[in-house]
Amino acid sequence: MKVKLNGNDFYDVSTKFGVIDSSHPNAHTGIDLVMNTGTEIFSPVDGIVSKVVDYGSENIGKGIIIT
């Protein structure tokens, strides 16, 4: 599956919403996209950036939380 954001390129989805697997024992509550470092991204929804995280290879890895 690929997703297009705000007129940008299409990005591969590495983990879909609702997936349950070894990394997500409870339903996954987001969508993980694959893109190159430095790729300019835009929010797919209106909101406020409430947190920027970098958990390395744990949890969500690098992420932006929008509320």
mmCIF file of the N, C-alpha and C atoms, coordinates in Angstrom:
data_MODEL
# 
_entry.id   MODEL 
# 
loop_
_atom_site.group_PDB 
_atom_site.id 
_atom_site.type_symbol 
_atom_site.label_atom_id 
_atom_site.label_alt_id 
_atom_site.label_comp_id 
_atom_site.label_asym_id 
_atom_site.label_entity_id 
_atom_site.label_seq_id 
_atom_site.pdbx_PDB_ins_code 
_atom_site.Cartn_x 
_atom_site.Cartn_y 
_atom_site.Cartn_z 
_atom_site.occupancy 
_atom_site.B_iso_or_equiv 
_atom_site.pdbx_formal_charge 
_atom_site.auth_seq_id 
_atom_site.auth_comp_id 
_atom_site.auth_asym_id 
_atom_site.auth_atom_id 
_atom_site.pdbx_PDB_model_num 
ATOM 1   N N  . MET A 1 1  ? 0.847  -1.174 0.000  1.00 0.00 ? 1  MET A N  1 
ATOM 2   C CA . MET A 1 1  ? 0.000  0.000  0.000  1.00 0.00 ? 1  MET A CA 1 
ATOM 3   C C  . MET A 1 1  ? 0.892  1.236  0.000  1.00 0.00 ? 1  MET A C  1 
ATOM 4   N N  . LYS A 1 2  ? 0.479  2.241  -0.733 1.00 0.00 ? 2  LYS A N  1 
ATOM 5   C CA . LYS A 1 2  ? 1.189  3.514  -0.759 1.00 0.00 ? 2  LYS A CA 1 
ATOM 6   C C  . LYS A 1 2  ? 0.213  4.628  -0.392 1.00 0.00 ? 2  LYS A C  1 
ATOM 7   N N  . VAL A 1 3  ? 0.727  5.694  0.200  1.00 0.00 ? 3  VAL A N  1 
ATOM 8   C CA . VAL A 1 3  ? -0.077 6.837  0.617  1.00 0.00 ? 3  VAL A CA 1 
ATOM 9   C C  . VAL A 1 3  ? 0.531  8.088  0.005  1.00 0.00 ? 3  VAL A C  1 
ATOM 10  N N  . LYS A 1 4  ? -0.314 8.991  -0.485 1.00 0.00 ? 4  LYS A N  1 
ATOM 11  C CA . LYS A 1 4  ? 0.144  10.274 -1.026 1.00 0.00 ? 4  LYS A CA 1 
ATOM 12  C C  . LYS A 1 4  ? -0.241 11.366 -0.034 1.00 0.00 ? 4  LYS A C  1 
ATOM 13  N N  . LEU A 1 5  ? 0.742  12.210 0.332  1.00 0.00 ? 5  LEU A N  1 
ATOM 14  C CA . LEU A 1 5  ? 0.489  13.279 1.293  1.00 0.00 ? 5  LEU A CA 1 
ATOM 15  C C  . LEU A 1 5  ? 0.580  14.646 0.629  1.00 0.00 ? 5  LEU A C  1 
ATOM 16  N N  . ASN A 1 6  ? -0.488 15.419 0.703  1.00 0.00 ? 6  ASN A N  1 
ATOM 17  C CA . ASN A 1 6  ? -0.514 16.820 0.272  1.00 0.00 ? 6  ASN A CA 1 
ATOM 18  C C  . ASN A 1 6  ? 0.216  17.087 -1.037 1.00 0.00 ? 6  ASN A C  1 
ATOM 19  N N  . GLY A 1 7  ? 0.003  16.251 -2.025 1.00 0.00 ? 7  GLY A N  1 
ATOM 20  C CA . GLY A 1 7  ? 0.601  16.478 -3.319 1.00 0.00 ? 7  GLY A CA 1 
ATOM 21  C C  . GLY A 1 7  ? 2.040  16.023 -3.420 1.00 0.00 ? 7  GLY A C  1 
ATOM 22  N N  . ASN A 1 8  ? 2.603  15.504 -2.338 1.00 0.00 ? 8  ASN A N  1 
ATOM 23  C CA . ASN A 1 8  ? 3.968  14.971 -2.391 1.00 0.00 ? 8  ASN A CA 1 
ATOM 24  C C  . ASN A 1 8  ? 3.950  13.621 -3.094 1.00 0.00 ? 8  ASN A C  1 
ATOM 25  N N  . ASP A 1 9  ? 5.076  12.966 -3.089 1.00 0.00 ? 9  ASP A N  1 
ATOM 26  C CA . ASP A 1 9  ? 5.186  11.638 -3.673 1.00 0.00 ? 9  ASP A CA 1 
ATOM 27  C C  . ASP A 1 9  ? 4.366  10.628 -2.885 1.00 0.00 ? 9  ASP A C  1 
ATOM 28  N N  . PHE A 1 10 ? 4.260  9.435  -3.455 1.00 0.00 ? 10 PHE A N  1 
ATOM 29  C CA . PHE A 1 10 ? 3.630  8.324  -2.751 1.00 0.00 ? 10 PHE A CA 1 
ATOM 30  C C  . PHE A 1 10 ? 4.670  7.678  -1.845 1.00 0.00 ? 10 PHE A C  1 
ATOM 31  N N  . TYR A 1 11 ? 4.244  7.269  -0.646 1.00 0.00 ? 11 TYR A N  1 
ATOM 32  C CA . TYR A 1 11 ? 5.131  6.630  0.325  1.00 0.00 ? 11 TYR A CA 1 
ATOM 33  C C  . TYR A 1 11 ? 4.595  5.253  0.687  1.00 0.00 ? 11 TYR A C  1 
ATOM 34  N N  . ASP A 1 12 ? 5.511  4.291  0.828  1.00 0.00 ? 12 ASP A N  1 
ATOM 35  C CA . ASP A 1 12 ? 5.114  2.954  1.255  1.00 0.00 ? 12 ASP A CA 1 
ATOM 36  C C  . ASP A 1 12 ? 4.655  2.998  2.703  1.00 0.00 ? 12 ASP A C  1 
ATOM 37  N N  . VAL A 1 13 ? 3.615  2.239  3.005  1.00 0.00 ? 13 VAL A N  1 
ATOM 38  C CA . VAL A 1 13 ? 3.152  2.073  4.380  1.00 0.00 ? 13 VAL A CA 1 
ATOM 39  C C  . VAL A 1 13 ? 3.848  0.836  4.931  1.00 0.00 ? 13 VAL A C  1 
ATOM 40  N N  . SER A 1 14 ? 4.617  1.018  6.007  1.00 0.00 ? 14 SER A N  1 
ATOM 41  C CA . SER A 1 14 ? 5.325  -0.127 6.593  1.00 0.00 ? 14 SER A CA 1 
ATOM 42  C C  . SER A 1 14 ? 4.474  -0.831 7.642  1.00 0.00 ? 14 SER A C  1 
ATOM 43  N N  . THR A 1 15 ? 3.588  -0.093 8.302  1.00 0.00 ? 15 THR A N  1 
ATOM 44  C CA . THR A 1 15 ? 2.663  -0.686 9.259  1.00 0.00 ? 15 THR A CA 1 
ATOM 45  C C  . THR A 1 15 ? 1.320  0.020  9.138  1.00 0.00 ? 15 THR A C  1 
ATOM 46  N N  . LYS A 1 16 ? 0.273  -0.744 8.887  1.00 0.00 ? 16 LYS A N  1 
ATOM 47  C CA . LYS A 1 16 ? -1.069 -0.191 8.719  1.00 0.00 ? 16 LYS A CA 1 
ATOM 48  C C  . LYS A 1 16 ? -1.744 0.053  10.065 1.00 0.00 ? 16 LYS A C  1 
ATOM 49  N N  . PHE A 1 17 ? -2.753 0.906  10.070 1.00 0.00 ? 17 PHE A N  1 
ATOM 50  C CA . PHE A 1 17 ? -3.570 1.170  11.247 1.00 0.00 ? 17 PHE A CA 1 
ATOM 51  C C  . PHE A 1 17 ? -4.301 -0.110 11.647 1.00 0.00 ? 17 PHE A C  1 
ATOM 52  N N  . GLY A 1 18 ? -4.305 -0.417 12.939 1.00 0.00 ? 18 GLY A N  1 
ATOM 53  C CA . GLY A 1 18 ? -5.048 -1.557 13.454 1.00 0.00 ? 18 GLY A CA 1 
ATOM 54  C C  . GLY A 1 18 ? -4.320 -2.886 13.440 1.00 0.00 ? 18 GLY A C  1 
ATOM 55  N N  . VAL A 1 19 ? -3.097 -2.920 12.900 1.00 0.00 ? 19 VAL A N  1 
ATOM 56  C CA . VAL A 1 19 ? -2.332 -4.170 12.811 1.00 0.00 ? 19 VAL A CA 1 
ATOM 57  C C  . VAL A 1 19 ? -2.009 -4.691 14.212 1.00 0.00 ? 19 VAL A C  1 
ATOM 58  N N  . ILE A 1 20 ? -2.117 -6.000 14.384 1.00 0.00 ? 20 ILE A N  1 
ATOM 59  C CA . ILE A 1 20 ? -1.656 -6.665 15.598 1.00 0.00 ? 20 ILE A CA 1 
ATOM 60  C C  . ILE A 1 20 ? -0.584 -7.663 15.160 1.00 0.00 ? 20 ILE A C  1 
ATOM 61  N N  . ASP A 1 21 ? 0.642  -7.486 15.692 1.00 0.00 ? 21 ASP A N  1 
ATOM 62  C CA . ASP A 1 21 ? 1.750  -8.377 15.353 1.00 0.00 ? 21 ASP A CA 1 
ATOM 63  C C  . ASP A 1 21 ? 2.732  -8.394 16.522 1.00 0.00 ? 21 ASP A C  1 
ATOM 64  N N  . SER A 1 22 ? 3.918  -8.964 16.328 1.00 0.00 ? 22 SER A N  1 
ATOM 65  C CA . SER A 1 22 ? 4.879  -9.079 17.424 1.00 0.00 ? 22 SER A CA 1 
ATOM 66  C C  . SER A 1 22 ? 5.343  -7.713 17.940 1.00 0.00 ? 22 SER A C  1 
ATOM 67  N N  . SER A 1 23 ? 5.356  -6.701 17.093 1.00 0.00 ? 23 SER A N  1 
ATOM 68  C CA . SER A 1 23 ? 5.747  -5.355 17.521 1.00 0.00 ? 23 SER A CA 1 
ATOM 69  C C  . SER A 1 23 ? 4.579  -4.571 18.099 1.00 0.00 ? 23 SER A C  1 
ATOM 70  N N  . HIS A 1 24 ? 3.364  -4.993 17.770 1.00 0.00 ? 24 HIS A N  1 
ATOM 71  C CA . HIS A 1 24 ? 2.146  -4.289 18.192 1.00 0.00 ? 24 HIS A CA 1 
ATOM 72  C C  . HIS A 1 24 ? 1.160  -5.309 18.778 1.00 0.00 ? 24 HIS A C  1 
ATOM 73  N N  . PRO A 1 25 ? 1.355  -5.708 20.052 1.00 0.00 ? 25 PRO A N  1 
ATOM 74  C CA . PRO A 1 25 ? 0.461  -6.705 20.638 1.00 0.00 ? 25 PRO A CA 1 
ATOM 75  C C  . PRO A 1 25 ? -0.974 -6.191 20.796 1.00 0.00 ? 25 PRO A C  1 
ATOM 76  N N  . ASN A 1 26 ? -1.119 -4.874 20.858 1.00 0.00 ? 26 ASN A N  1 
ATOM 77  C CA . ASN A 1 26 ? -2.442 -4.240 20.824 1.00 0.00 ? 26 ASN A CA 1 
ATOM 78  C C  . ASN A 1 26 ? -2.561 -3.570 19.463 1.00 0.00 ? 26 ASN A C  1 
ATOM 79  N N  . ALA A 1 27 ? -3.753 -3.308 19.030 1.00 0.00 ? 27 ALA A N  1 
ATOM 80  C CA . ALA A 1 27 ? -3.948 -2.720 17.699 1.00 0.00 ? 27 ALA A CA 1 
ATOM 81  C C  . ALA A 1 27 ? -3.111 -1.451 17.529 1.00 0.00 ? 27 ALA A C  1 
ATOM 82  N N  . HIS A 1 28 ? -2.357 -1.388 16.426 1.00 0.00 ? 28 HIS A N  1 
ATOM 83  C CA . HIS A 1 28 ? -1.519 -0.226 16.088 1.00 0.00 ? 28 HIS A CA 1 
ATOM 84  C C  . HIS A 1 28 ? -2.419 0.978  15.877 1.00 0.00 ? 28 HIS A C  1 
ATOM 85  N N  . THR A 1 29 ? -2.095 2.092  16.515 1.00 0.00 ? 29 THR A N  1 
ATOM 86  C CA . THR A 1 29 ? -2.968 3.274  16.471 1.00 0.00 ? 29 THR A CA 1 
ATOM 87  C C  . THR A 1 29 ? -2.468 4.358  15.534 1.00 0.00 ? 29 THR A C  1 
ATOM 88  N N  . GLY A 1 30 ? -1.571 4.004  14.632 1.00 0.00 ? 30 GLY A N  1 
ATOM 89  C CA . GLY A 1 30 ? -1.059 4.982  13.675 1.00 0.00 ? 30 GLY A CA 1 
ATOM 90  C C  . GLY A 1 30 ? -0.805 4.328  12.338 1.00 0.00 ? 30 GLY A C  1 
ATOM 91  N N  . ILE A 1 31 ? -0.179 5.075  11.463 1.00 0.00 ? 31 ILE A N  1 
ATOM 92  C CA . ILE A 1 31 ? 0.251  4.569  10.160 1.00 0.00 ? 31 ILE A CA 1 
ATOM 93  C C  . ILE A 1 31 ? 1.727  4.912  10.042 1.00 0.00 ? 31 ILE A C  1 
ATOM 94  N N  . ASP A 1 32 ? 2.552  3.926  9.757  1.00 0.00 ? 32 ASP A N  1 
ATOM 95  C CA . ASP A 1 32 ? 3.989  4.151  9.603  1.00 0.00 ? 32 ASP A CA 1 
ATOM 96  C C  . ASP A 1 32 ? 4.330  4.235  8.125  1.00 0.00 ? 32 ASP A C  1 
ATOM 97  N N  . LEU A 1 33 ? 5.026  5.307  7.752  1.00 0.00 ? 33 LEU A N  1 
ATOM 98  C CA . LEU A 1 33 ? 5.412  5.522  6.356  1.00 0.00 ? 33 LEU A CA 1 
ATOM 99  C C  . LEU A 1 33 ? 6.919  5.416  6.206  1.00 0.00 ? 33 LEU A C  1 
ATOM 100 N N  . VAL A 1 34 ? 7.360  4.907  5.075  1.00 0.00 ? 34 VAL A N  1 
ATOM 101 C CA . VAL A 1 34 ? 8.778  4.789  4.762  1.00 0.00 ? 34 VAL A CA 1 
ATOM 102 C C  . VAL A 1 34 ? 9.174  5.961  3.871  1.00 0.00 ? 34 VAL A C  1 
ATOM 103 N N  . MET A 1 35 ? 10.209 6.698  4.281  1.00 0.00 ? 35 MET A N  1 
ATOM 104 C CA . MET A 1 35 ? 10.716 7.794  3.445  1.00 0.00 ? 35 MET A CA 1 
ATOM 105 C C  . MET A 1 35 ? 12.174 8.054  3.779  1.00 0.00 ? 35 MET A C  1 
ATOM 106 N N  . ASN A 1 36 ? 12.857 8.678  2.871  1.00 0.00 ? 36 ASN A N  1 
ATOM 107 C CA . ASN A 1 36 ? 14.278 8.984  3.055  1.00 0.00 ? 36 ASN A CA 1 
ATOM 108 C C  . ASN A 1 36 ? 14.468 10.085 4.087  1.00 0.00 ? 36 ASN A C  1 
ATOM 109 N N  . THR A 1 37 ? 15.602 10.031 4.785  1.00 0.00 ? 37 THR A N  1 
ATOM 110 C CA . THR A 1 37 ? 15.978 11.096 5.711  1.00 0.00 ? 37 THR A CA 1 
ATOM 111 C C  . THR A 1 37 ? 16.020 12.420 4.957  1.00 0.00 ? 37 THR A C  1 
ATOM 112 N N  . GLY A 1 38 ? 15.460 13.456 5.565  1.00 0.00 ? 38 GLY A N  1 
ATOM 113 C CA . GLY A 1 38 ? 15.452 14.777 4.945  1.00 0.00 ? 38 GLY A CA 1 
ATOM 114 C C  . GLY A 1 38 ? 14.242 15.057 4.075  1.00 0.00 ? 38 GLY A C  1 
ATOM 115 N N  . THR A 1 39 ? 13.361 14.073 3.922  1.00 0.00 ? 39 THR A N  1 
ATOM 116 C CA . THR A 1 39 ? 12.150 14.277 3.126  1.00 0.00 ? 39 THR A CA 1 
ATOM 117 C C  . THR A 1 39 ? 11.257 15.302 3.808  1.00 0.00 ? 39 THR A C  1 
ATOM 118 N N  . GLU A 1 40 ? 10.824 16.317 3.062  1.00 0.00 ? 40 GLU A N  1 
ATOM 119 C CA . GLU A 1 40 ? 9.916  17.318 3.598  1.00 0.00 ? 40 GLU A CA 1 
ATOM 120 C C  . GLU A 1 40 ? 8.535  16.686 3.707  1.00 0.00 ? 40 GLU A C  1 
ATOM 121 N N  . ILE A 1 41 ? 7.926  16.774 4.887  1.00 0.00 ? 41 ILE A N  1 
ATOM 122 C CA . ILE A 1 41 ? 6.598  16.198 5.081  1.00 0.00 ? 41 ILE A CA 1 
ATOM 123 C C  . ILE A 1 41 ? 5.634  17.267 5.573  1.00 0.00 ? 41 ILE A C  1 
ATOM 124 N N  . PHE A 1 42 ? 4.374  17.039 5.283  1.00 0.00 ? 42 PHE A N  1 
ATOM 125 C CA . PHE A 1 42 ? 3.307  17.937 5.699  1.00 0.00 ? 42 PHE A CA 1 
ATOM 126 C C  . PHE A 1 42 ? 2.261  17.130 6.437  1.00 0.00 ? 42 PHE A C  1 
ATOM 127 N N  . SER A 1 43 ? 1.623  17.726 7.409  1.00 0.00 ? 43 SER A N  1 
ATOM 128 C CA . SER A 1 43 ? 0.591  17.035 8.165  1.00 0.00 ? 43 SER A CA 1 
ATOM 129 C C  . SER A 1 43 ? -0.594 16.715 7.263  1.00 0.00 ? 43 SER A C  1 
ATOM 130 N N  . PRO A 1 44 ? -1.126 15.494 7.370  1.00 0.00 ? 44 PRO A N  1 
ATOM 131 C CA . PRO A 1 44 ? -2.308 15.158 6.572  1.00 0.00 ? 44 PRO A CA 1 
ATOM 132 C C  . PRO A 1 44 ? -3.595 15.723 7.167  1.00 0.00 ? 44 PRO A C  1 
ATOM 133 N N  . VAL A 1 45 ? -3.508 16.281 8.377  1.00 0.00 ? 45 VAL A N  1 
ATOM 134 C CA . VAL A 1 45 ? -4.683 16.834 9.054  1.00 0.00 ? 45 VAL A CA 1 
ATOM 135 C C  . VAL A 1 45 ? -4.304 18.130 9.764  1.00 0.00 ? 45 VAL A C  1 
ATOM 136 N N  . ASP A 1 46 ? -5.313 18.950 10.059 1.00 0.00 ? 46 ASP A N  1 
ATOM 137 C CA . ASP A 1 46 ? -5.074 20.132 10.879 1.00 0.00 ? 46 ASP A CA 1 
ATOM 138 C C  . ASP A 1 46 ? -4.819 19.682 12.312 1.00 0.00 ? 46 ASP A C  1 
ATOM 139 N N  . GLY A 1 47 ? -3.984 20.399 13.022 1.00 0.00 ? 47 GLY A N  1 
ATOM 140 C CA . GLY A 1 47 ? -3.711 20.052 14.408 1.00 0.00 ? 47 GLY A CA 1 
ATOM 141 C C  . GLY A 1 47 ? -2.512 20.803 14.928 1.00 0.00 ? 47 GLY A C  1 
ATOM 142 N N  . ILE A 1 48 ? -2.119 20.440 16.125 1.00 0.00 ? 48 ILE A N  1 
ATOM 143 C CA . ILE A 1 48 ? -0.978 21.055 16.784 1.00 0.00 ? 48 ILE A CA 1 
ATOM 144 C C  . ILE A 1 48 ? 0.039  19.964 17.074 1.00 0.00 ? 48 ILE A C  1 
ATOM 145 N N  . VAL A 1 49 ? 1.309  20.228 16.728 1.00 0.00 ? 49 VAL A N  1 
ATOM 146 C CA . VAL A 1 49 ? 2.366  19.282 17.055 1.00 0.00 ? 49 VAL A CA 1 
ATOM 147 C C  . VAL A 1 49 ? 2.534  19.327 18.570 1.00 0.00 ? 49 VAL A C  1 
ATOM 148 N N  . SER A 1 50 ? 2.207  18.218 19.233 1.00 0.00 ? 50 SER A N  1 
ATOM 149 C CA . SER A 1 50 ? 2.300  18.177 20.689 1.00 0.00 ? 50 SER A CA 1 
ATOM 150 C C  . SER A 1 50 ? 3.594  17.545 21.164 1.00 0.00 ? 50 SER A C  1 
ATOM 151 N N  . LYS A 1 51 ? 4.261  16.779 20.291 1.00 0.00 ? 51 LYS A N  1 
ATOM 152 C CA . LYS A 1 51 ? 5.508  16.141 20.701 1.00 0.00 ? 51 LYS A CA 1 
ATOM 153 C C  . LYS A 1 51 ? 6.263  15.655 19.471 1.00 0.00 ? 51 LYS A C  1 
ATOM 154 N N  . VAL A 1 52 ? 7.588  15.789 19.521 1.00 0.00 ? 52 VAL A N  1 
ATOM 155 C CA . VAL A 1 52 ? 8.483  15.202 18.524 1.00 0.00 ? 52 VAL A CA 1 
ATOM 156 C C  . VAL A 1 52 ? 9.361  14.230 19.296 1.00 0.00 ? 52 VAL A C  1 
ATOM 157 N N  . VAL A 1 53 ? 9.422  12.963 18.833 1.00 0.00 ? 53 VAL A N  1 
ATOM 158 C CA . VAL A 1 53 ? 10.133 11.931 19.595 1.00 0.00 ? 53 VAL A CA 1 
ATOM 159 C C  . VAL A 1 53 ? 11.168 11.210 18.740 1.00 0.00 ? 53 VAL A C  1 
ATOM 160 N N  . ASP A 1 54 ? 12.177 10.669 19.406 1.00 0.00 ? 54 ASP A N  1 
ATOM 161 C CA . ASP A 1 54 ? 13.153 9.798  18.762 1.00 0.00 ? 54 ASP A CA 1 
ATOM 162 C C  . ASP A 1 54 ? 13.495 8.689  19.751 1.00 0.00 ? 54 ASP A C  1 
ATOM 163 N N  . TYR A 1 55 ? 12.833 7.544  19.591 1.00 0.00 ? 55 TYR A N  1 
ATOM 164 C CA . TYR A 1 55 ? 13.043 6.400  20.466 1.00 0.00 ? 55 TYR A CA 1 
ATOM 165 C C  . TYR A 1 55 ? 14.034 5.401  19.862 1.00 0.00 ? 55 TYR A C  1 
ATOM 166 N N  . GLY A 1 56 ? 14.757 5.814  18.831 1.00 0.00 ? 56 GLY A N  1 
ATOM 167 C CA . GLY A 1 56 ? 15.687 4.902  18.170 1.00 0.00 ? 56 GLY A CA 1 
ATOM 168 C C  . GLY A 1 56 ? 14.928 3.770  17.505 1.00 0.00 ? 56 GLY A C  1 
ATOM 169 N N  . SER A 1 57 ? 15.281 2.526  17.838 1.00 0.00 ? 57 SER A N  1 
ATOM 170 C CA . SER A 1 57 ? 14.594 1.384  17.227 1.00 0.00 ? 57 SER A CA 1 
ATOM 171 C C  . SER A 1 57 ? 13.448 0.875  18.095 1.00 0.00 ? 57 SER A C  1 
ATOM 172 N N  . GLU A 1 58 ? 13.143 1.563  19.177 1.00 0.00 ? 58 GLU A N  1 
ATOM 173 C CA . GLU A 1 58 ? 12.052 1.170  20.071 1.00 0.00 ? 58 GLU A CA 1 
ATOM 174 C C  . GLU A 1 58 ? 10.779 1.936  19.744 1.00 0.00 ? 58 GLU A C  1 
ATOM 175 N N  . ASN A 1 59 ? 9.649  1.355  20.088 1.00 0.00 ? 59 ASN A N  1 
ATOM 176 C CA . ASN A 1 59 ? 8.346  1.993  19.979 1.00 0.00 ? 59 ASN A CA 1 
ATOM 177 C C  . ASN A 1 59 ? 8.124  2.514  18.568 1.00 0.00 ? 59 ASN A C  1 
ATOM 178 N N  . ILE A 1 60 ? 7.894  3.818  18.393 1.00 0.00 ? 60 ILE A N  1 
ATOM 179 C CA . ILE A 1 60 ? 7.600  4.360  17.058 1.00 0.00 ? 60 ILE A CA 1 
ATOM 180 C C  . ILE A 1 60 ? 8.849  4.831  16.332 1.00 0.00 ? 60 ILE A C  1 
ATOM 181 N N  . GLY A 1 61 ? 10.012 4.712  16.965 1.00 0.00 ? 61 GLY A N  1 
ATOM 182 C CA . GLY A 1 61 ? 11.226 5.230  16.316 1.00 0.00 ? 61 GLY A CA 1 
ATOM 183 C C  . GLY A 1 61 ? 11.187 6.747  16.365 1.00 0.00 ? 61 GLY A C  1 
ATOM 184 N N  . LYS A 1 62 ? 11.273 7.356  15.210 1.00 0.00 ? 62 LYS A N  1 
ATOM 185 C CA . LYS A 1 62 ? 11.150 8.809  15.124 1.00 0.00 ? 62 LYS A CA 1 
ATOM 186 C C  . LYS A 1 62 ? 9.712  9.131  14.768 1.00 0.00 ? 62 LYS A C  1 
ATOM 187 N N  . GLY A 1 63 ? 9.134  10.102 15.446 1.00 0.00 ? 63 GLY A N  1 
ATOM 188 C CA . GLY A 1 63 ? 7.738  10.407 15.164 1.00 0.00 ? 63 GLY A CA 1 
ATOM 189 C C  . GLY A 1 63 ? 7.332  11.803 15.567 1.00 0.00 ? 63 GLY A C  1 
ATOM 190 N N  . ILE A 1 64 ? 6.217  12.207 15.021 1.00 0.00 ? 64 ILE A N  1 
ATOM 191 C CA . ILE A 1 64 ? 5.614  13.487 15.324 1.00 0.00 ? 64 ILE A CA 1 
ATOM 192 C C  . ILE A 1 64 ? 4.192  13.196 15.784 1.00 0.00 ? 64 ILE A C  1 
ATOM 193 N N  . ILE A 1 65 ? 3.856  13.653 16.982 1.00 0.00 ? 65 ILE A N  1 
ATOM 194 C CA . ILE A 1 65 ? 2.528  13.432 17.534 1.00 0.00 ? 65 ILE A CA 1 
ATOM 195 C C  . ILE A 1 65 ? 1.715  14.699 17.296 1.00 0.00 ? 65 ILE A C  1 
ATOM 196 N N  . ILE A 1 66 ? 0.588  14.550 16.597 1.00 0.00 ? 66 ILE A N  1 
ATOM 197 C CA . ILE A 1 66 ? -0.286 15.687 16.269 1.00 0.00 ? 66 ILE A CA 1 
ATOM 198 C C  . ILE A 1 66 ? -1.606 15.505 17.009 1.00 0.00 ? 66 ILE A C  1 
ATOM 199 N N  . THR A 1 67 ? -2.029 16.546 17.733 1.00 0.00 ? 67 THR A N  1 
ATOM 200 C CA . THR A 1 67 ? -3.324 16.486 18.436 1.00 0.00 ? 67 THR A CA 1 
ATOM 201 C C  . THR A 1 67 ? -4.267 17.519 17.880 1.00 0.00 ? 67 THR A C  1 
# 
